[in-house]
Amino acid sequence: MSRKLGAIQSIIQRTDETVDSVTEIQESNTLLSEGVGRLNSDYSQIISSSNGMKETIETASVKTFLQTVKLDHIVWKGEVYASALGMTDKGIGDFADHTMCRLGLWYQDEGLEKYSKINAFKLLEEPHREVHRNGIEALCLIEDNRKNEAIEFFVKMEEASLKVMDYLDQLAGE
């Protein structure tokens, strides 16, 4: 009988150890579950912050690009005036038309894809074309020694340029 009693005590001891182990596992699972919950919450906050940063970076990128385009536009006009005054070796053929400058290339590709439904974008192409067309026409007239007529085209170039700048500002949200 003592053998049976020892076996029963051994079974009871192992059962107690198993119950203790199960309790420890349950406690570990509870801690693990709480940790996963915190991790999910932290992960959601990271994703939310990342999305906010992405939007901020995209907005800044567009604004920077549009500022660069405005600078290109001013430089292009400056080169037209420098050529008209004989201060550069650039000829009429060296001036890009409105489809080949940075703004024109963007307008036909990325800009069209992203901004085609925005009114300022729709209105931008015509004055942009006029800036280039009038600037080049003024240079042609100067080359033909028709400076007074060229001045009219410079005025038209500047009027169109103001519209381009305004539409670019509208696209940038300014």
Secondary structure, 3 states (H helix, E strand, C coil): CHHHHHHHHHHHHHHHHHHHHHHHHHHHHHHHHHHHHHHHHHHHHHHHHHHHHHHHHHHHHHHHHHHHHHHHHHHHHHHHHHHHCCCCCCCHHHCCCCCCCHHHHHHHCHHHHHHCCCHHHHHHHHHHHHHHHHHHHHHHHHHCCCHHHHHHHHHHHHHHHHHHHHHHHHHHCC
